[in-house]
């Protein structure tokens, strides 16, 4: 068994399978999704609502559903065995421990890796290898060759992170759109004015009527029953003295 051709520094690297790349969202759409995220109201776990005015337009929704998301899933497909071997060969070449082994041991390591990660997208494998080389996994043993389980864990976490980047899109598409109710026209009661001018005229007339309306009539003479008997007797005595010419 020969060493992987990638280990031959004089080999032509152009033959290696090209690793797919995720489609990029236009900057305008990135900003639009940020606006939508800020306008949504949370109604429950993973459930949101948004006003019709702030929601995705029909054109935006169609582009995301018909173009962007299908392109994303196409790039997240599993790679062929040859493409996966090429990527793992390059990954293995970065470890000095493996370069000191014989060809059979190196090939065995690569085959074990492949069996552990072949179900994952090639792009996730590629990104996980780069992240491992950069020491970005908090739990990894820096500088050591990962075993198959460790590499599978790294790839799994990488794919989950890549798919989590779709959350703003998924939420925007799934948000319940609240349609604003049309303003209700207030109809006047029967016999009431129909225009502002009519209402003003009616108000003015009611004010004038209230200022000219006669008040309750007052009795010209006090009613005797309103006073006490002692008071009435005193009044009668005063009247008798006046008639008799007695000075008060």
RAKA-V706919 format. One record per residue. N is the residue number from 1. PHI is phi in whole degrees, -180 to 180 (none if undefined). PSI is psi in degrees with one decimal (* if undefined). D_LAST is the distance of its C-alpha to the last C-alpha in Angstrom with 2 decimals. Layout:
N|PHI|PSI|D_LAST + N|PHI|PSI|D_LAST
This chain:
1|none|129.5|150.02 + 2|-88|158.9|149.21 + 3|-67|151.8|146.22 + 4|-56|140.8|143.42 + 5|-63|-22.9|144.31 + 6|-63|-22.2|141.05 + 7|-80|-9.7|142.60 + 8|-87|106.3|145.31 + 9|-62|-19.2|143.89 + 10|-92|-0.4|146.22 + 11|-74|159.5|145.06 + 12|-85|112.2|143.19 + 13|-78|-9.7|139.55 + 14|-67|-17.4|138.78 + 15|-77|-14.8|140.15 + 16|-67|142.8|137.33 + 17|-61|136.6|134.82 + 18|-78|132.0|131.67 + 19|-80|132.8|128.54 + 20|-65|161.7|125.73 + 21|-128|143.4|122.51 + 22|-70|145.3|119.04 + 23|-67|146.0|117.49 + 24|-96|139.7|114.90 + 25|-79|136.5|111.38 + 26|-59|148.2|110.42 + 27|-57|-38.5|107.97 + 28|-61|-37.7|105.45 + 29|-72|-36.0|105.61 + 30|-60|-46.4|105.27 + 31|-66|-37.0|102.06 + 32|-64|-40.9|100.85 + 33|-67|-33.2|101.38 + 34|-65|-41.5|99.39 + 35|-62|-44.0|96.47 + 36|-65|-41.5|96.71 + 37|-60|-38.0|96.91 + 38|-75|-21.4|93.66 + 39|-92|-11.0|91.93 + 40|-80|147.8|92.91 + 41|-111|134.6|90.63 + 42|-81|127.2|92.23 + 43|-106|-14.5|91.63 + 44|175|-172.2|94.02 + 45|-65|111.2|97.39 + 46|73|12.1|99.38 + 47|-120|132.4|96.95 + 48|-134|160.3|94.99 + 49|-132|158.4|92.88 + 50|-154|148.3|92.33 + 51|-70|154.2|90.45 + 52|-61|-35.0|92.45 + 53|-67|-30.9|91.82 + 54|-97|-10.6|93.35 + 55|-73|168.5|96.17 + 56|-57|140.8|99.83 + 57|-77|168.0|100.58 + 58|-61|-38.9|103.13 + 59|-68|-41.6|105.74 + 60|-64|-43.4|105.17 + 61|-63|-43.7|105.37 + 62|-64|-40.3|108.54 + 63|-66|-42.7|110.26 + 64|-66|-44.5|109.54 + 65|-74|-41.5|110.57 + 66|-92|-24.4|113.55 + 67|-116|-59.9|114.93 + 68|-69|-51.8|113.82 + 69|-63|-42.7|113.73 + 70|-61|-38.9|117.10 + 71|-65|-38.0|118.66 + 72|-62|-47.3|117.29 + 73|-67|-33.8|118.80 + 74|-63|-39.6|122.13 + 75|-75|-18.2|122.37 + 76|-94|17.5|121.46 + 77|-76|157.3|124.47 + 78|-68|145.0|127.10 + 79|-84|165.8|130.04 + 80|-72|164.9|133.67 + 81|-60|-41.2|135.94 + 82|-65|-43.3|137.66 + 83|-65|-40.3|134.42 + 84|-67|-40.8|133.11 + 85|-62|-43.2|136.41 + 86|-58|-45.1|136.33 + 87|-67|-40.2|132.84 + 88|-72|-31.6|133.69 + 89|-60|-44.3|136.99 + 90|-66|-36.7|135.06 + 91|-64|-44.3|132.67 + 92|-64|-33.2|135.59 + 93|-63|-21.1|137.23 + 94|-79|-5.6|134.36 + 95|-107|120.1|135.31 + 96|-62|-32.9|138.13 + 97|-60|-37.8|138.75 + 98|-77|-33.6|139.69 + 99|-65|-20.8|141.86 + 100|-88|-4.5|144.04 + 101|-90|166.1|144.65 + 102|-79|169.8|147.42 + 103|-60|-39.4|146.87 + 104|-64|-41.4|146.67 + 105|-67|-40.3|143.90 + 106|-65|-46.8|141.88 + 107|-63|-37.4|142.29 + 108|-63|-40.7|141.31 + 109|-63|-45.2|138.09 + 110|-64|-41.3|137.21 + 111|-65|-38.8|137.99 + 112|-65|-40.0|135.79 + 113|-61|-45.2|132.94 + 114|-61|-43.5|133.46 + 115|-62|-30.4|133.29 + 116|-79|-25.5|130.01 + 117|-123|4.8|128.26 + 118|-67|-19.4|129.97 + 119|-80|-12.0|127.05 + 120|-91|160.2|124.66 + 121|-61|141.9|124.22 + 122|-60|-36.3|126.75 + 123|-64|-37.8|123.96 + 124|-68|-37.8|122.27 + 125|-62|-46.1|125.61 + 126|-59|-47.8|126.09 + 127|-67|-35.8|122.63 + 128|-66|-39.5|123.05 + 129|-63|-42.0|126.38 + 130|-65|-42.2|124.81 + 131|-66|-37.1|121.89 + 132|-64|-44.0|124.32 + 133|-62|-30.4|126.34 + 134|-89|-2.0|123.16 + 135|69|36.7|122.07 + 136|-89|-6.6|118.77 + 137|-94|122.3|118.74 + 138|-63|-27.2|117.10 + 139|-93|-7.1|119.28 + 140|-74|156.6|122.65 + 141|-93|99.0|125.42 + 142|-58|131.7|125.80 + 143|87|-10.4|129.35 + 144|-99|151.5|130.72 + 145|-71|127.1|132.09 + 146|-71|144.7|129.65 + 147|-82|171.8|131.00 + 148|-56|-40.4|130.51 + 149|-66|-39.8|127.34 + 150|-67|-40.3|125.77 + 151|-67|-39.4|126.61 + 152|-63|-40.0|125.24 + 153|-63|-42.7|121.98 + 154|-62|-42.1|121.76 + 155|-68|-40.8|122.37 + 156|-62|-45.2|119.86 + 157|-66|-36.5|117.10 + 158|-66|-45.3|118.01 + 159|-62|-41.8|117.81 + 160|-61|-40.3|114.44 + 161|-67|-40.1|113.11 + 162|-65|-40.1|114.48 + 163|-75|-27.4|112.90 + 164|-65|-24.8|109.59 + 165|-65|-15.1|109.45 + 166|-85|-5.2|108.92 + 167|-55|-45.7|105.65 + 168|-59|-35.8|103.39 + 169|-70|-46.7|105.32 + 170|-60|-43.8|105.24 + 171|-65|-41.8|101.51 + 172|-64|-37.6|100.74 + 173|-73|-33.6|102.83 + 174|-91|-11.2|101.38 + 175|-61|138.6|97.70 + 176|-74|124.0|95.47 + 177|-88|122.2|94.18 + 178|-95|115.9|90.50 + 179|-86|127.8|89.84 + 180|-69|134.3|86.41 + 181|-70|138.2|84.46 + 182|-65|145.8|83.82 + 183|-60|133.4|80.21 + 184|-83|137.0|78.41 + 185|-86|120.8|76.92 + 186|-82|112.4|73.34 + 187|-87|136.6|72.96 + 188|-69|151.2|69.51 + 189|-67|155.6|67.93 + 190|-54|131.3|68.23 + 191|87|-4.3|65.85 + 192|-93|157.3|65.25 + 193|-66|146.8|66.35 + 194|-99|-15.9|69.96 + 195|-123|166.0|69.87 + 196|-62|-41.5|67.87 + 197|-61|-41.2|66.67 + 198|-65|-39.7|65.46 + 199|-65|-39.9|63.63 + 200|-65|-42.3|61.90 + 201|-63|-40.5|60.90 + 202|-66|-40.5|59.47 + 203|-63|-42.6|57.49 + 204|-62|-42.9|56.08 + 205|-64|-37.6|55.07 + 206|-68|-33.5|53.31 + 207|-68|-45.5|51.29 + 208|-61|-42.4|50.24 + 209|-64|-36.7|49.30 + 210|-71|-27.5|47.12 + 211|-83|-20.9|45.10 + 212|-104|-3.0|44.51 + 213|-71|126.5|43.85 + 214|-64|144.6|40.34 + 215|-84|-179.7|38.07 + 216|-67|140.4|36.41 + 217|-68|142.6|33.82 + 218|-105|142.7|30.15 + 219|-69|129.7|27.94 + 220|-67|-31.4|25.56 + 221|-119|137.4|23.07 + 222|-62|143.5|22.49 + 223|-83|126.7|24.43 + 224|-57|-32.8|22.51 + 225|-68|-10.3|25.43 + 226|-80|-12.4|24.84 + 227|-115|163.0|21.76 + 228|-77|161.1|21.68 + 229|-65|-39.7|20.78 + 230|-61|-41.5|18.11 + 231|-65|-40.4|16.34 + 232|-67|-38.1|16.72 + 233|-64|-38.6|15.43 + 234|-66|-41.7|12.14 + 235|-62|-40.8|11.92 + 236|-66|-39.7|13.00 + 237|-65|-42.6|10.45 + 238|-61|-42.7|7.52 + 239|-62|-41.1|9.99 + 240|-66|-39.2|10.74 + 241|-66|-37.8|7.51 + 242|-63|-43.7|7.64 + 243|-66|-31.2|11.20 + 244|-84|-0.6|10.94 + 245|78|17.9|9.10 + 246|-80|135.4|6.33 + 247|-77|136.6|3.79 + 248|-76|*|0.00
